[in-house]
């Protein structure tokens, strides 16, 4: 059974940092393009950041470019999202997701097959 489990969310003041973790069981993440999405109350789930399975490319939403960094540790089978200079508008539930094995990195939500349960990030002003 495939599981993606996010952790690392919490409450932080504007300008602060958090690192989100996405650990997998049942899925060797090194073979999968991985993405982070977020969903704020009353809004659609949106793409935040993605990393190709080869780690040769990353892609970020314009709203987080220069502040967030996605990375992975294949030995720990974990994907990370380092979030710096957080803003109140970053408040949302953050989800990690995996595309199909050895696929091309995509920003489309419907191209991600496996999802975690989400972790809440709240940024106070």
MOFENBEL-V688202 format. One record per residue. N is the residue number from 1. RES is the residue in one letter. BURIAL is I if it has 24 or more other C-alpha atoms within 12 Angstrom, else O. D_FIRST is the distance of its C-alpha to the first C-alpha in Angstrom with 1 decimal. Layout:
# MOFENBEL-V688202
N/RES/BURIAL/D_FIRST + N/RES/BURIAL/D_FIRST
This chain:
# MOFENBEL-V688202
1/X/O/0.0 + 2/X/O/3.8 + 3/X/I/6.5 + 4/X/I/10.2 + 5/X/I/12.7 + 6/X/I/16.4 + 7/X/I/19.3 + 8/X/I/23.0 + 9/X/I/24.4 + 10/X/I/27.6 + 11/X/I/31.2 + 12/X/I/33.5 + 13/X/O/37.0 + 14/X/O/37.8 + 15/X/O/38.2 + 16/X/I/35.7 + 17/X/I/32.5 + 18/X/I/28.8 + 19/X/I/26.0 + 20/X/I/22.5 + 21/X/I/19.5 + 22/X/I/16.0 + 23/X/I/13.7 + 24/X/I/10.3 + 25/X/O/7.6 + 26/X/O/5.7 + 27/X/I/8.6 + 28/X/I/12.2 + 29/X/I/14.1 + 30/X/I/17.3 + 31/X/O/16.8 + 32/X/I/16.1 + 33/X/I/18.8 + 34/X/I/18.0 + 35/X/I/19.8 + 36/X/I/20.8 + 37/X/I/22.0 + 38/X/I/24.0 + 39/X/I/25.2 + 40/X/I/28.4 + 41/X/O/29.6 + 42/X/O/31.0 + 43/X/O/30.0 + 44/X/O/27.5 + 45/X/O/24.5 + 46/X/I/25.9 + 47/X/I/25.1 + 48/X/I/26.0 + 49/X/I/25.2 + 50/X/I/23.3 + 51/X/I/23.1 + 52/X/I/22.9 + 53/X/I/20.7 + 54/X/O/23.9 + 55/X/I/25.0 + 56/X/O/28.3 + 57/X/O/28.3 + 58/X/I/27.5 + 59/X/I/28.4 + 60/X/I/29.4 + 61/X/I/30.6 + 62/X/O/34.3 + 63/X/O/34.1 + 64/X/I/32.3 + 65/X/O/33.8 + 66/X/O/35.5 + 67/X/I/33.9 + 68/X/I/30.1 + 69/X/I/28.5 + 70/X/I/25.0 + 71/X/I/24.0 + 72/X/I/21.3 + 73/X/O/21.1 + 74/X/O/19.2 + 75/X/O/19.8 + 76/X/O/18.2 + 77/X/I/15.4 + 78/X/I/16.8 + 79/X/I/18.6 + 80/X/I/21.6 + 81/X/I/24.0 + 82/X/I/27.5 + 83/X/I/29.5 + 84/X/I/33.3 + 85/X/I/36.3 + 86/X/I/34.2 + 87/X/I/36.0 + 88/X/O/35.8 + 89/X/O/34.6 + 90/X/I/31.4 + 91/X/I/30.4 + 92/X/I/27.1 + 93/X/I/23.5 + 94/X/I/21.8 + 95/X/I/18.4 + 96/X/I/16.7 + 97/X/I/15.1 + 98/X/I/14.2 + 99/X/I/16.0 + 100/X/I/15.5 + 101/X/O/15.6 + 102/X/O/19.3 + 103/X/O/20.5 + 104/X/I/23.5 + 105/X/I/23.4 + 106/X/I/23.9 + 107/X/I/25.0 + 108/X/O/24.0 + 109/X/I/21.5 + 110/X/O/20.7 + 111/X/O/19.7 + 112/X/I/16.6 + 113/X/I/13.4 + 114/X/I/10.9 + 115/X/I/12.5 + 116/X/I/12.8 + 117/X/O/14.6 + 118/X/I/17.9 + 119/X/I/20.6 + 120/X/I/24.2 + 121/X/I/27.0 + 122/X/I/30.5 + 123/X/I/33.6 + 124/X/O/36.9 + 125/X/O/40.2
